[in-house]
């Protein structure tokens, strides 16, 4: 892992730029939604 990410596939990124969210939902429960993670 080189610390660089390709954020072109992200649909949302947190204010710090550290975390991004993809559009594909893996699961959804009563209190949270789980999105796909690409290393």
Secondary structure, DSSP 8 states (H G I E B T S, - for coil): --S---GGG-SEE-TTSS-EE-S-EEEE-SS-EEE----
